């Protein structure tokens, strides 16, 4: 990580900086990598004397999207802002909103280098002045625990892209402000501690609003939710979830724990165990995606549609390589749910074009405005 306290690139005069006369504030920030070529050219007095409140609003538009998970750089905001002129540095350093997102990448094993890195990361986090933090953990280092310990009460968004003892400990610790959790683990080693971590996630009942677990080696099982059943009221604030389940019969249990879920994306893992699915009505779910992860079939799809009632469903997408679509069961589901379904996407490998047209017509008899899409990867008979 670059040094947060490296020399700034400005002259002593607060009315002079790296911008050409007439160059916009956003242009110089976007052109930050070339600032060294124009160090001695003037900055218009009007721009240099903008009120701190207005500069603060402008600075927020210069931050890179957190989705890009970029490591801190002196060539990007907010660090770049501290190097252009003294006035901008004073405003930026005293603006906690600029320092609320951080991607923590490579961390050296060398003690001296680690101390420098820890100081820089700590300086960044201190500048957030207690505001909610969005963190992305990109590197396996057990020193993460000590680094982040003073800030665990601030973490509202957490993305974990690597599994190690430190990331496990962070999840097992109390994170009272956590609202968004994204985990992307694709290693086999995680399986040995899957249960403990799963229970830690399931117990974050009062704050979590978004949960995404995209790694193929983290799967929720039936017994996870059996143990979770004693924790009430479940996930009352959760509105979006993306996870892997071992079988579809787990889905109603998940929906019961998230009464306010509006969207769910489910990846179905390799498991053909059939467990009876109890009827369940969810009154908030609007979007449901089910993907079989390349499996030829989706076990218990008909059982699931028979069990669920979703009166506010707007979008349903079911994807697998060779789906045996439950036409009659789905019609009963539509009639029972009486939902405002707008979009249905599915694949049906064993049908003629005329059969597909007939099914679409029957669905549109129930919902005239329904848009039906058959996935293009599915080949049907002509």
PyMOL commands that set and color helices and strands:
alter all, ss='L'
color gray80, all
select helices_A, chain A and resi 25-30+32-38+45-48+52-60+66-68+80-83+86-93+96-99+111-126+144-154+165-172+188-202+222-228+249-257+301-307+327-337+353-366
alter helices_A, ss='H'
color red, helices_A
select strands_A, chain A and resi 101-104+133-137+155-160+180-183+210-213+240-245+263-268+280-281+287-291+308-309+315-319+343-346+371-374
alter strands_A, ss='S'
color yellow, strands_A
deselect
rebuild
show_as cartoon
